[in-house]
Amino acid sequence: MKKTLGTLVAAIVVVLCTGTFALAEYAAAGVANFPYFQLGCLIVGGMVIISLKHKYEKMYTGEVAGVFALYTVLIALFTNPVIEGIKNLVG
């Protein structure tokens, strides 16, 4: 039961982080420039992390949530609106 509950909580964290990413990118870039490739990478990465959590019982749920949150930030850094914002900030 504990294993299933931890996997379920990890899946909820993955869905919430992915939804937040999609909403933020839609607000920043709109429909025309939406980063579908990065969203796909985020979904695949989330499925991999959830499957690892389900397979290995010694992974803590907090670790999985932190890893996926950092992965979401990393994916978001390589989207066009963030890169344009950094260019405007620097130059």
Long-range contacts (C-beta under 8 A, 24 or more apart in sequence): 3-54, 3-57, 6-53, 6-61, 6-64, 7-50, 7-53, 7-54, 9-61, 9-65, 10-49, 10-50, 10-53, 10-61, 10-64, 10-65, 10-68, 11-50, 13-64, 13-65, 13-68, 13-69, 14-46, 14-49, 14-50, 14-68, 15-46, 17-42, 17-46, 17-68, 17-69, 17-72, 18-42, 18-43, 18-46, 18-72, 20-72, 21-72, 21-75, 21-76, 24-76, 25-76, 25-79, 25-81, 28-81, 28-82, 29-79, 29-80, 29-81, 33-80, 33-81, 35-79, 35-80, 38-75, 38-76, 38-78, 38-79, 41-75, 42-71, 42-72, 42-75, 45-71, 45-75
